[in-house]
Every structure is written in C-alpha cells, then in structure tokens.
Amino acid sequence: MSLNEHYDAAFLGTLRLKKSEVHRFLHAIYVEPQGREEWARNQLARLHECYDLASRHDLVDDDMIRRLKSPDPTQFWAKVNELTAARHFEKAGLQVTFNPPGRKQSVGEFLIGLSAPTFVEVKTLFPRPDTEEEANGLEILCAEVSKLDAPLWVTIHVDSPPKRDFKRKPFRDFASAQLVAPGGQITGTKTYEDPASGLRASVTCSGNLTDGPMGASPLIGPVTIKNDDFILKTLRKATRQLPEDQPCMCVVFEELAFPAKPKHFLNAIYGKLSFIVGPPGTPIEATRLRDGLLRPVHHTRVSAVGYFHSQGERHHPDPELQIYHHPTPRFAIRPEEHSKASAKQIVASISKTSGRVQWQLSQPFDRFVDD
C-alpha cells in the first residue's frame, strides 16, 4: 500500500474542519496549498519518502497509521521525525537497522552503520503553553532594563514567566534600586518576584562597562527562559534509554511552535553562556558554565548529540543536521565518519593547559553559535 491509500478521500474530507495544527498542516499540503505549491510538494515528498522507508523496513502497522492520522502533534510529529532522521542517514548511504535493544527493557529508534554500529534515540521538542505571553514578558523585561542609566552588562533568566500582564513600574524600580547604586560597580544576582502575575526572574549584573566601548546604556546579555532546562530535561530522558556497550547518539528535532533558538540548544548541550569581566580596558571573555549535558565525565554514554535545525522555515522538508561531540565519551565517534552523514559538526576537546572544554567550529557555526 501507499500513503495515499491511508490518506484517502474520507480522511482528507475530515481535514476541512482544521481542528488541530496537524490537520491544518495536512489540509494545506494535500487540499489547499494556496500559493505554496512548491512548499506543499516538498512536504508531500518528505511524508511519502518516510512512509516508503517504513514500508521497506516492515514498520507499517496499525499503530504507525494511527499516529500518522492523529490530530495530536506529539503523536504525529514524533513518528514523522523518527522516520525523517532515518531517511537522512539512509540517503547519506548509511545502513539503518530499526528497533535495536536499549538499556534495560527500552528499545531505540535505529542503528546506523558507522565503523561501530551506533545506537540512535530520537526526541522532538514540543511547545509548552502560554508561549506568546512568555515572549511578551521577556520583551517587557528587556525594555525596562534597557532604560537604566548605567553602563552595565546584564543577563536575565526567567524561572517562572508571567501568566498575565504585570506592572512595569515595580520591576523598573527593583532594577534601578538593586542594580544601580551610587559609588561604583555593582555585581551579583538579584531575584524579582511578582506573585500577582506569576513572574519570577533572576537579574544578574556581570560588571560595569564604563571604560569599555559599549557606551553609557546597559548591554543586555543572554535572556533565557525555561527553554534551556526543558531541552536539557528532554535529552536527559533520552540518555536513560542508551545501552552501555556501544556508541550512542541522541537526535533532537525542534517542533517550530516550541520557542527555542539555537542558543538555547547550545546552552543545554555545552552549558549556559557566561562572561568574565576583567579590569577596565580588558576584553570581555565568553565562556560556558559546566551545567550542560556534554561536559567532562558526565553522561559519557552519549557519544554525540544531533540537532535537526529547521533553519527558520516552518516544517522545512530537509532540516539541517548538526552534530555536537562529547569531549570525554565512553565510545567516541570519529568526526570524519559523520562527514559521510551530511552533517555539520562541533568537535569538543579539553585544553591541556587550562582544563577548559574547547570547540572546533565548522561553518556555519561561527554564525550559529552567536545567534
């Protein structure tokens, strides 16, 4: 059978109701492209290639068809993304073997045929509720901090985003009183809570930039919400399924309604971005905290993490695979092997002099890391 026999006229007729994001997507590519014919053709090609791959490997069953028809994005996109990942490696010329045994009673998505068979676990990042409110809240926080009349380097981390409109003046007064004071440089982290709106945020002043090239207004550094922690939690969940005795890779897809940016993924993988502010006139040094998944002696069963990045286009038919290597894995995967898999890479190593983790960045990561 072909996918069209499952997506028959009766099923396509139900899509007109457009009751879910998934059904709106299927309706757009099957029924009403509305001027997006090329996009629709690409999406259809992706779905059909995924189904054909599943058919060749005898994976098509009632459960798979149920998920491909499901209005629930966690069911639909998780299955499509698992097949998309396998399709990517197979198109790159690698052998793919499905349903390998994992740790304890778990089962992985597939093995890929590198020099040593590599276990692959695929996860999809799904959106949390109230994302628009969260985004609006971050914009307001940044706007208020930017009004401070002092040349400070400020970072903001939101532990609990506001669930409704919150009053700006109390936060502005807090920032002014806690971060700006007469008599010199202020450093440290202060926490602001607004029980009425549910906001809880940490504001960190990393240093005074009076003598630097930044001018006289605050420089807003990384603004993070719980996305970093959510991505890290998803990856940690995946690591519990990895076997002990072979190279393993966790592969992550972003579902584009999830409000994460590449920098959030980098924070989760290699640690949150931090800045060392030296004496006046010295450059600010960027580093990463040791709170990411891929740090020395931690989660060493993870040889690498793969990230299918959508490149900003909704449901891109061929997302770009980017691979991040562990600096001290139990089983290393040589970067030249992944070059066969059409993947751009970050290779991590530990400096013999400073003991810090260093990364060799390949194009376009010089742009990607700074996004």
Secondary structure, DSSP 4 states (H G I P E B T S, - for coil): --HHHHS-HHHHHHGGG--SHHHHHHHHHHT--TT-HHHHHHHHHHHHHHHHHHHHTT---HHHHHHHH-S-HHHHHHHHHHHHHHHHHHHTT--EEE--B-STT-B-SEEEESSSEEEEEEEEE-PPTTHHHHHHHHHHHHHHHHT-SS-EEEEEEEEE--SS---HHHHHHHHHHHH--TTS---EEEEEEETTTTEEEEEEEEEE-TTSTT-SS-EEEEEE-THHHHHHHHHHHHHTT--SSS-EEEEEEE-TTS---HHHHHHHHH--EEEE--STTSPPEEEE-S-SSS-TTSSTT--EEEEEE-TTSTT-SSPEEEEEE-SS-SS---HHHHGGGT-EEEEEEE-TTT--EEEEE-TTHHHHTT-
